[in-house]
Amino acid sequence: MPLNEALKRRRSQRSFSEGDLKLEQVSQLLWAAQGVTEPSRGFRTAPSAGALYPLELYVLEKGVLYHYMPASHSMEVVSKGVDAGRLADAAARKQFVAQAQAVFVIGAVFERRGRNTVTAQTAMSTWRPAMRRRTSCSRRYHWALERYLSGLSVTKQRAVS
């Protein structure tokens, strides 16, 4: 499906199927979001200015909060017994968040400088904190749009199987 057609058909989904997500589906979405495409250089599927990669990806599924680790394409348990209702409250009280099978949460490490060039480190360190936050929010929006489009593929595959 062409991108413009996918955007034209985009609709919010507020009801969810009863079946569990398959590990392969979650894995595909995680890789599409932040997966490593070139291990020797650490490049990922989502671009990042200066390869700073300030975004961190978490998944809440069945009360367990996982942190995605792109380098090993694995998840680590952050916390068990997480109340999805509290997450729904944090999402402007959107109760459908509490009903979803899995919720992808995007966070940002504003001060991340990593292993980048001195020029990129200097540029980030001299930005005002508000500019760093704004840039990070913009990155999260673009990331979310890309992941939505990736999700269309998973949804289509799920409907077929």
C-alpha positions as CSV (number, residue, x, y, z in Angstrom):
1,M,0.0,0.0,0.0
2,P,1.5,3.4,-0.9
3,L,2.2,5.7,2.0
4,N,-0.3,8.4,1.0
5,E,-3.0,5.7,0.9
6,A,-2.0,4.4,4.4
7,L,-2.2,7.9,5.8
8,K,-5.6,8.5,4.1
9,R,-7.0,5.3,5.7
10,R,-5.5,5.9,9.1
11,R,-8.1,5.7,11.9
12,S,-7.7,5.4,15.7
13,Q,-8.6,2.0,17.1
14,R,-10.4,1.9,20.4
15,S,-11.5,-1.7,20.6
16,F,-9.1,-4.6,20.8
17,S,-9.3,-8.3,20.0
18,E,-9.2,-10.8,22.8
19,G,-6.3,-12.8,21.5
20,D,-2.7,-12.3,22.8
21,L,-0.1,-10.7,20.7
22,K,2.4,-13.2,19.4
23,L,6.0,-12.7,20.4
24,E,6.9,-12.5,16.7
25,Q,4.6,-9.5,16.3
26,V,6.0,-7.7,19.3
27,S,9.5,-8.5,18.1
28,Q,8.8,-7.2,14.6
29,L,7.4,-3.9,16.0
30,L,10.3,-3.5,18.4
31,W,12.8,-4.0,15.6
32,A,11.0,-1.7,13.3
33,A,11.0,0.9,16.1
34,Q,14.6,0.8,17.2
35,G,16.3,-2.3,15.8
36,V,19.9,-2.2,14.9
37,T,20.5,-2.3,11.1
38,E,24.3,-2.1,11.1
39,P,25.8,-3.6,14.3
40,S,29.4,-2.4,13.6
41,R,28.2,1.3,13.6
42,G,25.1,0.9,15.8
43,F,22.8,2.4,13.2
44,R,19.1,1.7,13.8
45,T,15.9,1.5,11.8
46,A,14.8,5.0,13.1
47,P,17.1,7.8,12.2
48,S,18.7,10.0,14.8
49,A,20.6,13.2,14.3
50,G,24.2,12.6,15.0
51,A,23.3,9.0,15.9
52,L,22.5,10.1,19.4
53,Y,19.4,7.8,19.7
54,P,17.9,9.5,22.7
55,L,14.6,7.5,22.5
56,E,14.1,4.5,24.8
57,L,11.4,2.0,24.1
58,Y,9.3,0.2,26.7
59,V,6.5,-2.3,26.4
60,L,3.8,-2.9,29.0
61,E,2.2,-6.3,28.5
62,K,0.1,-8.3,31.0
63,G,1.3,-6.1,33.9
64,V,5.0,-6.5,33.1
65,L,7.0,-3.5,31.9
66,Y,9.9,-4.4,29.6
67,H,12.7,-2.3,28.3
68,Y,13.8,-2.9,24.8
69,M,17.6,-3.3,24.3
70,P,18.3,-2.7,20.6
71,A,21.9,-4.0,20.5
72,S,20.9,-7.5,21.6
73,H,17.3,-7.3,20.2
74,S,16.0,-8.4,23.6
75,M,13.8,-7.1,26.4
76,E,14.6,-6.8,30.1
77,V,12.0,-6.8,32.8
78,V,11.8,-3.4,34.5
79,S,8.9,-4.1,36.8
80,K,6.1,-6.6,37.4
81,G,2.6,-5.9,38.6
82,V,2.4,-2.6,36.8
83,D,-1.1,-1.1,36.9
84,A,-2.2,-0.3,33.3
85,G,-4.8,2.0,34.8
86,R,-2.1,4.3,36.0
87,L,-0.6,4.4,32.6
88,A,-4.0,5.2,31.2
89,D,-4.3,8.1,33.6
90,A,-0.8,9.3,32.5
91,A,-2.1,9.2,28.9
92,A,-4.7,11.9,29.6
93,R,-7.0,9.4,31.2
94,K,-7.5,7.4,28.0
95,Q,-9.0,4.2,29.4
96,F,-8.5,2.2,26.2
97,V,-4.8,2.3,27.0
98,A,-5.5,0.1,30.0
99,Q,-7.4,-2.4,27.8
100,A,-4.8,-2.8,25.1
101,Q,-2.9,-6.1,24.9
102,A,0.4,-4.2,24.8
103,V,1.3,-0.6,25.2
104,F,4.5,0.8,23.7
105,V,5.9,3.7,25.7
106,I,8.5,6.0,24.3
107,G,10.9,7.8,26.7
108,A,13.9,10.0,26.0
109,V,17.3,10.5,27.6
110,F,17.8,14.2,27.1
111,E,21.4,14.2,28.0
112,R,22.5,11.2,25.9
113,R,25.7,11.9,24.0
114,G,27.0,8.4,23.4
115,R,29.9,7.6,21.2
116,N,29.4,10.4,18.7
117,T,31.7,13.0,17.2
118,V,32.9,15.9,19.3
119,T,30.9,18.2,17.0
120,A,27.6,16.4,17.7
121,Q,28.3,16.3,21.5
122,T,29.1,20.0,21.5
123,A,26.0,20.9,19.6
124,M,23.7,19.0,22.0
125,S,25.5,20.3,25.1
126,T,25.1,23.9,24.0
127,W,21.3,23.6,23.2
128,R,19.0,25.1,25.8
129,P,17.2,22.4,27.8
130,A,13.8,23.5,26.3
131,M,15.2,23.0,22.8
132,R,16.5,19.5,23.7
133,R,13.0,18.6,25.0
134,R,11.3,20.0,21.9
135,T,13.6,18.2,19.6
136,S,13.0,14.9,21.6
137,C,9.2,15.4,21.4
138,S,9.4,15.9,17.7
139,R,11.5,12.7,17.4
140,R,8.9,10.8,19.4
141,Y,6.1,12.1,17.1
142,H,8.0,11.0,13.9
143,W,8.9,7.7,15.6
144,A,5.3,7.1,16.4
145,L,4.1,7.8,12.9
146,E,6.7,5.3,11.5
147,R,5.7,2.7,14.1
148,Y,2.0,3.2,13.2
149,L,2.8,2.4,9.6
150,S,4.8,-0.7,10.7
151,G,1.8,-1.7,12.8
152,L,-0.4,-1.7,9.8
153,S,1.8,-4.4,8.4
154,V,1.5,-6.5,11.6
155,T,-2.2,-6.0,11.8
156,K,-2.6,-7.1,8.2
157,Q,-0.5,-10.2,8.8
158,R,-2.5,-11.0,11.9
159,A,-5.8,-10.8,10.1
160,V,-4.5,-13.2,7.4
161,S,-3.2,-15.8,9.8
